[in-house]
């Protein structure tokens, strides 16, 4: 909860509400812009667009790539979005890999080279904000093995390409991703030999989930090579960042070399470091959560018989072999493309962090338009006062929720900052990110959580219709209320940041209050 210094009296809060309502009126974060604007600004999301408009005022003409009811995790930019970006003097994004990688690729391919491309949350702490680690708990009974890139890549708009250059083993090794519609996207397939197509890319400081499939038991050795390149696929000069070989033991009868560290459960990544050129296994300790980095030569990645499956009958999976044939698989666990970093990107759900966003935006606008310094400083000062009063209002409103009801279940994991800042508890969510489908087991677990923890209500995000259907069904089965909360986007009813956070506070207080359930 906030300290007493950040709260106000009931009378002061009433005055703040009136002030905030006035401030919100007439502003919608939609990017209507001004014909007299000194700067043309593109933003990745409507939330960022709204904050930029508050600081920039009439000196900025702002458009958002993701529409106000869109999802930044999965939105696919249109040709019209690319055209708007070509006119930008400045581009603001959230960063911390909130945005679907295609959005950032479009920005770097189309925005003028001279236009600063600012990912605000990447330096939030320098402007008085805080960032939190993004936790994942997948509950697999075998090793969950992803791919990761660590270290920064020189040059804006760069990425790291990882290519499989050699495979040794008794059978075929394949690495693929299953999308939200059940369609496989193959990254590596040793059946027809390896070439430059047996590769994939990741942004800096990111990781992704994939399936690892082996056609026969035995020992496999996979060698990979990394290189840096521009986001359009052009290799950087001297872009090689090292290579390494990873060992897999497949099947219970396959023994690991003596003295090797064997990983057969928990969370690990095949990792490349873009700065040091090192290739290693990045592993999380199941008990402590501590992260270790182990040289590839010292680690064995175990694929036991309990990971044995059969090739699906669907034609799309024919690359794995004949339908029904045995297959040993380390599953990706998360259906759909799921690229993210180590830090939770939803920082604005703590109003104190929104203040840090505003300070960063103010500084960057002044750099881009020094003649507007006085205007930006004046607007930022006024809006920071508004946000300070909003922070106090949200804290006071949520303080009315009884301790026993401070349990938050939502459509995706976007409210960790809100929970930490205002004394809530994340009891559950349908999926970690919104661009994938929940499994039957996850839906059952969610129902168990609602029942066992006596959760009074669940909260839906208006822009996530598919997740909403799942959560509505679970809530109906458990006989609890269904309420609305805003995470990544606005809609036609709520279209500015102040209104969004006030709505969230009021809805939480109403649906989790003394009389709930």
For each residue, the residues with C-beta under 8 A, 3 or more apart:
1: 395 399 422 423
2: 6 7 391 392 395 421 422
3: 6 7
4: 7
5:
6: 2 3 391 392 395
7: 2 3 4 392 395 396 399
8: 12 13 16 389 392 393 396
9: 12 13
10: 13 14 396
11: 14 15
12: 8 9 15 16 392
13: 8 9 10 16 17 392 393 396
14: 10 11 17 18
15: 11 12 18 19
16: 8 12 13 19 20 389 390 392 393
17: 13 14 20 21 393 502
18: 14 15 21 22
19: 15 16 22 23 386 389
20: 16 17 23 24 386 389 390 393 498 502
21: 17 18 24 25
22: 18 19 25
23: 19 20 27 383 386 498
24: 20 21 27 496 498 499
25: 21 22
26:
27: 23 24 50 53 54 496
28: 32 50 68 495 496
29: 46 47 49 50 53 64 68 490 495 496 497
30: 46 49 64 68 495
31: 43 49 53 61 62 63 64
32: 28
33: 37 40 60 61 62 63
34: 37 58 59 60 61
35: 61
36: 58
37: 33 34 40 56 58 59 60 61
38: 59 60 369 371 372
39: 56 59 60 61 89 90 365 368 369 372
40: 33 37 60 61 87 88 89 90
41: 52 56 60 61 62 63 88 89 90 91 92
42: 62 63 64 65 84 85 87 88 90 91 92 107 111
43: 31 46 48 49 52 62 63 64 65 91 92 93
44: 48 64 65 66 72 91 92 93 94 98 99 103 104 107
45: 48 49 64 65 66 72 93 94 98 99 488 489
46: 29 30 43 49 50 64 66 67 68 70 489 490 495
47: 29 50 51 94 348 488 489 490 497 500
48: 43 44 45 51 52 64 92 93 94 120 357
49: 29 30 31 43 45 46 52 53 62 63 64
50: 27 28 29 46 47 53 54 490 495 496 497
51: 47 48 54 55 354 357 358 361 497
52: 41 43 48 49 55 56 60 62 92 361 365
53: 27 29 31 49 50 56 57 60 62
54: 27 50 51 57 358 379 383 497
55: 51 52 60 358 361 362 365 376 379 380 383
56: 37 39 41 52 53 59 60 62 361 365 372 376 379
57: 53 54 60 375 379
58: 34 36 37 375
59: 34 37 38 39 56 365 369 372 375 376
60: 33 34 37 38 39 40 41 52 53 55 56 57 365
61: 31 33 34 35 37 39 40 41
62: 31 33 41 42 43 49 52 53 56
63: 31 33 41 42 43 49 84
64: 29 30 31 42 43 44 45 46 48 49 67 68
65: 42 43 44 45 75 77 81 84 85 103 106 107
66: 44 45 46 70 71 72 75 99 103 489
67: 46 64 70 75
68: 28 29 30 46 64 489 490 491 492 495
69: 462 463 489 490 491 492
70: 46 66 67 75 463 489
71: 66 74 75 434 435 463 464 488 489
72: 44 45 66 75 94 98 99 100 103 488 489
73: 98 99 100 433 434 435 488
74: 71 100 434 435
75: 65 66 67 70 71 72 100 103
76: 100 102
77: 65 81 82 102 103 106
78: 81 82
79: 82 83
80: 83 84
81: 65 77 78 84 85 106
82: 77 78 79 85 86 106 109 110
83: 79 80 86 87 110
84: 42 63 65 80 81 87 88
85: 42 65 81 82 88 91 106 107 110 111
86: 82 83 110 111 112
87: 40 42 83 84
88: 40 41 42 84 85 91 111 112 115
89: 39 40 41 112 115 368 369
90: 39 40 41 42 115 116 118 364 365 368
91: 41 42 43 44 85 88 107 111 115 116 117 118
92: 41 42 43 44 48 52 118 120 361 364
93: 43 44 45 48 98 99 103 104 107 117 118 119 120
94: 44 45 47 48 72 98 99 119 120 121 345 347 348
95: 98 99 119 120 121 122 345
96: 119 121 122 131 341 343 344 345 347
97: 101 203 205 206 339 340 341 345
98: 44 45 72 73 93 94 95 121 345 346 488
99: 44 45 66 72 73 93 94 95 103 104
100: 72 73 74 75 76 103 435
101: 97 104 105 203 339
102: 76 77 105 106
103: 44 65 66 72 75 77 93 99 100 106 107
104: 44 93 99 101 107 108 157 203 231
105: 101 102 108 109 157 231 232
106: 65 77 81 82 85 102 103 109 110
107: 42 44 65 85 91 93 103 104 110 111 117 157
108: 104 105 111 117 156 157 230 231 232
109: 82 105 106 157 231 232
110: 82 83 85 86 106 107
111: 42 85 86 88 91 107 108 115 117
112: 86 88 89 115
113:
114:
115: 88 89 90 91 111 112
116: 90 91 364 367 368
117: 91 93 107 108 111 156 157
118: 90 91 92 93 360 364
119: 93 94 95 96 122
120: 48 92 93 94 95 123 124 357 360 361
121: 94 95 96 98 124 129 131 345 347 357
122: 95 96 119
123: 120 126 127 360
124: 120 121 127 129 130 131 347 353 356 357 360
125: 128 129 130 131 356
126: 123 360
127: 123 124 356 357 359 360 363
128: 125 352 355 356 359
129: 121 124 125 347 352 353 355 356 357
130: 124 125 347 350 352 353
131: 96 121 124 125 343 344 347
132: 343 344 347 416 417 420
133: 342 343 344
134: 340 341 342 343 344 345 413 416
135:
136: 267 432
137:
138: 144 267 333 334
139:
140: 143 144 265 331 333
141: 265 306
142: 264 265 303 304 306 307 330 331
143: 140 263 264 265 266 268 301 302 303 330
144: 138 140 209 266 267 268 330 331 333
145: 210 212 268 269 270 301 330
146: 207 208 209 210 267 268 269 270 332
147: 162 200 202 207 208 210 269 270 271
148: 202 206 207 208 269 270 271 272 282
149: 160 162 202 203 204 205 206 207 226 271 272 273 274
150: 205 271 272 273 274 275 282
151: 204 205 273 274 275 276
152: 204 205 274 275
153: 158 159 160 204 228 274
154: 158 228 236
155: 158 230 236
156: 108 117
157: 104 105 107 108 109 117 230 231
158: 153 154 155 204 228 229 230 231 236
159: 153 201 202 203 204 228 229 230 231
160: 149 153 201 202 203 204 226 227 228 229 241 272 274
161: 199 200 201 226 227 228 229 235
162: 147 149 199 200 201 202 224 225 226 272
163: 196 198 199 224 225 226 227
164: 167 175 188 190 194 198 199 222 223 224
165: 194 223 224 225 243
166: 194 221 222 223 245
167: 164 173 190 194 220 221 222 223
168: 220 221
169: 173 190 214 216 218 219 220 221 248 250
170: 216 217 218 219 220
171: 214 215 216 218 220
172: 189 190 191 214 215 216 321
173: 167 169 188 190 212 213 214 215 220 222 248
174: 186 188 189 190 191 211 212 213 319 320
175: 164 186 187 188 210 211 212 213
176: 184 185 186 187 188 189 210 211 213 319
177: 184 185 187 208 209 210 211 332 337
178: 182 183 184 185 211 332 335 336
179: 182 183 184 185 335 336 337
180: 335 336 435 436 437
181:
182: 178 179 314 316 335
183: 178 179 316
184: 176 177 178 179 316 317 319
185: 176 177 178 179
186: 174 175 176 189 319
187: 175 176 177 198 199 200 210
188: 164 173 174 175 176 194 198 199
189: 172 174 176 186 192 198 319
190: 164 167 169 172 173 174 193 194 198
191: 172 174 319
192: 189
193: 190
194: 164 165 166 167 188 190 198
195: 198
196: 163 199
197:
198: 163 164 187 188 189 190 194 195
199: 161 162 163 164 187 188 196
200: 147 161 162 187 208
201: 159 160 161 162 229 233
202: 147 148 149 159 160 162 206 207 208 339
203: 97 101 104 149 159 160 206 339
204: 149 151 152 153 158 159 160 274
205: 97 149 150 151 152 341 342
206: 97 148 149 202 203 339 340 341
207: 146 147 148 149 202 269 271 339 340 341
208: 146 147 148 177 200 202 337 338 339
209: 144 146 177 332 333 334 338
210: 145 146 147 175 176 177 187 332
211: 174 175 176 177 178 329 330 331 332
212: 145 173 174 175 248 303 329 330
213: 173 174 175 176 320 327 328 329
214: 169 171 172 173 217 220 248 250 303 327 328 329
215: 171 172 173 320 321 325 326 327 328
216: 169 170 171 172 250
217: 170 214 250 251 253 254 305 328
218: 169 170 171 249 250 251 254
219: 169 170 247 248 249 250 254
220: 167 168 169 170 171 173 214 247 248 250
221: 166 167 168 169 245 246 247 248
222: 164 166 167 173 245 246 248
223: 164 165 166 167 243 244 245 246
224: 162 163 164 165 243 244 245 246 270 272 279
225: 162 163 165 240 242 243
226: 149 160 161 162 163 240 241 242 243 272 274 277 279
227: 160 161 163 235 236 239 240 241
228: 153 154 158 159 160 161 235 236 239 241 274
229: 158 159 160 161 201 233 234 235 236 239
230: 108 155 157 158 159 233 234 236
231: 104 105 108 109 157 158 159
232: 105 108 109
233: 201 229 230
234: 229 230
235: 161 227 228 229 239
236: 154 155 158 227 228 229 230 239
237:
238:
239: 227 228 229 235 236
240: 225 226 227 277
241: 160 226 227 228 272 273 274 277
242: 225 226 272 273 276 277 278 279
243: 165 223 224 225 226 279
244: 223 224 272 278 279 280 296 297
245: 166 221 222 223 224 296 297
246: 221 222 223 224 270 281 296 299 301
247: 219 220 221 256 257 260 296 299 300 301
248: 169 173 212 214 219 220 221 222 300 301 302 303
249: 218 219 254 255 256 262 300 301 302 303
250: 169 214 216 217 218 219 220 254 303 328
251: 217 218 254 303 304 305 308 328
252: 304 305
253: 217
254: 217 218 219 249 250 251
255: 249
256: 247 249 260 262 300 302
257: 247 260 300
258:
259:
260: 247 256 257 298 299 300
261: 294 298 299 300
262: 249 256 299 300 302
263: 143 266 268 281 283 299 300 301 302
264: 142 143 301 302 304
265: 140 141 142 143 286
266: 143 144 263 283 284 285 286
267: 136 138 144 146 283 284
268: 143 144 145 146 263 281 282 283 284 301
269: 145 146 147 148 207 281 282 283
270: 145 146 147 148 224 246 279 281
271: 147 148 149 150 207 279 280 281 282 293
272: 148 149 150 160 162 224 226 241 242 244 278 279
273: 149 150 151 241 242 276 277 278 279 280
274: 149 150 151 152 153 160 204 226 228 241 277
275: 150 151 152
276: 151 242 273
277: 226 240 241 242 273 274
278: 242 244 272 273
279: 224 226 242 243 244 270 271 272 273 296
280: 244 271 273 293 294 295 296
281: 246 263 268 269 270 271 293 294 295 296 299 301
282: 148 150 268 269 271 291 292 293 294
283: 263 266 267 268 269 291 292 293 294 299
284: 266 267 268 289 290 291 292
285: 266 288 289 290 291 292
286: 265 266
287:
288: 285
289: 284 285
290: 284 285
291: 282 283 284 285
292: 282 283 284 285
293: 271 280 281 282 283
294: 261 280 281 282 283 298 299
295: 280 281 298 299
296: 244 245 246 247 279 280 281 299
297: 244 245
298: 260 261 294 295
299: 246 247 260 261 262 263 281 283 294 295 296
300: 247 248 249 256 257 260 261 262 263
301: 143 145 246 247 248 249 263 264 268 281 330
302: 143 248 249 256 262 263 264
303: 142 143 212 214 248 249 250 251 307 328 329 330
304: 142 251 252 264 307
305: 217 251 252 308 328
306: 141 142
307: 142 303 304 328 329 330 331
308: 251 305 326 327 328 329
309: 326 327 328 329
310: 323 324 325 326 327
311: 317 320 321 322 323 324 325 327
312: 317 320 323
313: 317 323 324
314: 182 317
315: 318
316: 182 183 184
317: 184 311 312 313 314 320 323
318: 315 321 323
319: 174 176 184 186 189 191
320: 174 213 215 311 312 317 325 327
321: 172 215 311 318 325 327
322: 311 325
323: 310 311 312 313 317 318
324: 310 311 313
325: 215 310 311 320 321 322
326: 215 308 309 310
327: 213 214 215 308 309 310 311 320 321
328: 213 214 215 217 250 251 303 305 307 308 309
329: 211 212 213 214 303 307 308 309
330: 142 143 144 145 211 212 301 303 307
331: 140 142 144 211 307
332: 146 177 178 209 210 211 335 338
333: 138 140 144 209
334: 138 209 338 431 432 433 436
335: 178 179 180 182 332 436 437 439
336: 178 179 180 433 435 436 437
337: 177 179 208 435
338: 208 209 332 334 432 433 435 436
339: 97 101 202 203 206 207 208
340: 97 134 206 207 345 433
341: 96 97 134 205 206 207 345
342: 133 134 205
343: 96 131 132 133 134
344: 96 131 132 133 134 347 413 416 417
345: 94 95 96 97 98 121 134 340 341
346: 98 349 414 415 416 417 487 488
347: 94 96 121 124 129 130 131 132 344 350 353 356 357 417
348: 47 94 353 354 357 417 497
349: 346 353 414 415 416 417 418 421 487 501 504
350: 130 347 353 354 417 418 420 421 422
351: 354 355 387 390 391 394 421 501
352: 128 129 130 355 356 391 421
353: 124 129 130 347 348 349 350 356 357 417
354: 51 348 350 351 357 358 387 497 501
355: 128 129 351 352 358 359 384 387 388 391
356: 124 125 127 128 129 347 352 353 359 360
357: 48 51 120 121 124 127 129 347 348 353 354 360 361
358: 51 54 55 354 355 361 362 380 383 384 387
359: 127 128 355 356 362 363 380 384
360: 118 120 123 124 126 127 356 357 363 364
361: 51 52 55 56 92 120 357 358 364 365 380
362: 55 358 359 365 366 376 377 379 380
363: 127 359 360 366 367
364: 90 92 116 118 360 361 367 368
365: 39 52 55 56 59 60 90 361 362 368 369 372 376
366: 362 363 369 370 372 373 376 377
367: 116 363 364 370
368: 39 89 90 116 364 365
369: 38 39 59 89 365 366 372 373 376
370: 366 367 373
371: 38
372: 38 39 56 59 365 366 369 375 376
373: 366 369 370 376 377
374: 377 378
375: 57 58 59 372 378 379
376: 55 56 59 362 365 366 369 372 373 379 380
377: 362 366 373 374 380 381
378: 374 375 381 382
379: 54 55 56 57 362 375 376 382 383
380: 55 358 359 361 362 376 377 383 384
381: 377 378 384 385
382: 378 379 385 386
383: 23 54 55 358 379 380 386 387
384: 355 358 359 380 381 387 388
385: 381 382 388 389
386: 19 20 23 382 383 389 390 498
387: 351 354 355 358 383 384 390 391 498
388: 355 384 385 391 392
389: 8 16 19 20 385 386 392 393
390: 16 20 351 386 387 393 394 498 501 502
391: 2 6 351 352 355 387 388 394 395
392: 2 6 7 8 12 13 16 388 389 395 396
393: 8 13 16 17 20 389 390 396 397 502 505
394: 351 390 391 397 398 422 501 502 504 505
395: 1 2 6 7 391 392 398 399 421 422
396: 7 8 10 13 392 393 399 400
397: 393 394 400 505 506 508 509
398: 394 395 401 422 423 424 505 508 509
399: 1 7 395 396 423
400: 396 397 509 513 514
401: 398 405 406 424 508 509 512 513
402: 405 406 512 513 514
403: 406
404: 454
405: 401 402 456 512 513 516
406: 401 402 403 423 424 425 512
407: 424 425 427 453 455 456 512
408: 415 418 419 424 425 426 427 459 508
409: 427 428 429 446 449 450 455 458 459 471
410: 413 414 415 429 430 458 459 460 461 471 485 487
411: 429 430 431 434 459 460 461 464 467 468 470 471 487
412: 429 430 431 432 433 434 461 464 467 487
413: 134 344 410 416 426 429 431 432 433
414: 346 349 410 461 487 488
415: 346 349 408 410 418 419 424 426 485 487
416: 132 134 344 346 349 413 419 420 426
417: 132 344 346 347 348 349 350 353 420 421
418: 349 350 408 415 421 422 424 504
419: 408 415 416 422 423 424 425 426
420: 132 350 416 417
421: 2 349 350 351 352 395 417 418
422: 1 2 350 394 395 398 418 419 505
423: 1 398 399 406 419
424: 398 401 406 407 408 415 418 419 508
425: 406 407 408 419
426: 408 413 415 416 419 429
427: 407 408 409 449 450 453 455
428: 409 445 446 449 450
429: 409 410 411 412 413 426 432
430: 410 411 412 438 442 443 446 467 470 471
431: 334 411 412 413 434 436 437 438 442 467
432: 136 334 338 412 413 429
433: 73 334 336 338 340 412 413 436
434: 71 73 74 411 412 431 461 464 467 488
435: 71 73 74 100 180 336 337 338
436: 180 334 335 336 338 431 433
437: 180 335 336 431 466
438: 430 431 442 443 446 467 470
439: 335 442 443
440: 443 444
441: 444 445
442: 430 431 438 439 445 446
443: 430 438 439 440 446 447 470 473 474
444: 440 441 447 448
445: 428 441 442 448 449
446: 409 428 430 438 442 443 449 450 471 474
447: 443 444 450 451 474 477 478
448: 444 445 451 452
449: 409 427 428 445 446 452 453 455
450: 409 427 428 446 447 453 455 458 474 475 478 480
451: 447 448 454 478
452: 448 449
453: 407 427 449 450
454: 404 451 517
455: 407 409 427 449 450 458 478 480
456: 405 407 480 481 511 512 516 517
457: 475 480 481 482 483 511 512 516 517
458: 409 410 450 455 471 474 475 480 481 482 483
459: 408 409 410 411 483 484 485 507 508 511
460: 410 411 464 467 468 471 472 482 483 484 485
461: 410 411 412 414 434 464 467 468 484 485 486 487 488 489
462: 69 468 484 486 489 491 493
463: 69 70 71 488 489 491
464: 71 411 412 434 460 461 467 468
465: 468 469
466: 437 469 470
467: 411 412 430 431 434 438 460 461 464 470 471
468: 411 460 461 462 464 465 471 472
469: 465 466 472 473
470: 411 430 438 443 466 467 473 474
471: 409 410 411 430 446 458 460 467 468 474 475 482
472: 460 468 469 475 476 482
473: 443 469 470 476 477
474: 443 446 447 450 458 470 471 477 478
475: 450 457 458 471 472 478 479 480 481 482
476: 472 473 479
477: 447 473 474
478: 447 450 451 455 474 475
479: 475 476
480: 450 455 456 457 458 475 517
481: 456 457 458 475 511 516 517
482: 457 458 460 471 472 475
483: 457 458 459 460 507 508 510 511
484: 459 460 461 462 503 507
485: 410 415 459 460 461 504 507 508
486: 461 462 489 490 491 494 500 503 504
487: 346 349 410 411 412 414 415 461
488: 45 47 71 72 73 98 346 414 434 461 463
489: 45 46 47 66 68 69 70 71 72 461 462 463 486
490: 29 46 47 50 68 69 486 494 495 496 500
491: 68 69 462 463 486 494 495
492: 68 69 495
493: 462
494: 486 490 491 499 500 503
495: 28 29 30 46 50 68 490 491 492 499
496: 24 27 28 29 50 490 499 500
497: 29 47 50 51 54 348 354 500 501
498: 20 23 24 386 387 390 501 502
499: 24 494 495 496 502 503
500: 47 486 490 494 496 497 503 504
501: 349 351 354 390 394 497 498 504 505
502: 17 20 390 393 394 498 499 505 506
503: 484 486 494 499 500 506 507
504: 349 394 418 485 486 500 501 507 508
505: 393 394 397 398 422 501 502 508 509
506: 397 502 503 509 510
507: 459 483 484 485 503 504 510 511
508: 397 398 401 408 424 459 483 485 504 505 511 512
509: 397 398 400 401 505 506 512 513
510: 483 506 507 513
511: 456 457 459 481 483 507 508 516
512: 401 402 405 406 407 456 457 508 509 516
513: 400 401 402 405 509 510 516
514: 400 402
515:
516: 405 456 457 481 511 512 513
517: 454 456 457 480 481
